[in-house]
Amino acid sequence: MSLFRRSPQPEPIKPIDLSNPIDWDAARRVADAVNRGDLDEADRICEATGYPRETAFAAFRFID
C-alpha cells in the first residue's frame, strides 16, 4: 500500500496509535523525499520502519 498516493478504493482506516515511538530521522528523510517528489522513496522509507503509518503522519511536520 502506498502511503502517499490515493487508492481507487480506500481501505478501511485504522486509527493511528500515537503512543508508538516515532523514528524522527526517518520522518525527516520521508519529508525530504516528498519535497523532492520521490514518493516511491518516501514509501520505501516508511515501510522500512516499525510503524509506517505513524512515520508518514510524523513526516507532515517537515513537508514544505
VENLIN-V172382 format. One record per pair of residues at least 24 apart in sequence whose C-alpha atoms are under 8 Angstrom apart, sorted by the first residue. I is the first residue (numbers start at 1). J is the second residue. Records with the same first field share a line. If there is no record, write none. Layout:
I->J + J
This chain:
2->43
3->43 + 53 + 56
4->39 + 42 + 43
16->53 + 54
17->54
18->54
20->51 + 54
22->51 + 54 + 55 + 58
23->49 + 55
24->55 + 58
26->55
27->55 + 56 + 58 + 59 + 62
28->59 + 62
30->56 + 59
31->59 + 60 + 62 + 63
32->62 + 63
34->63
35->63 + 64
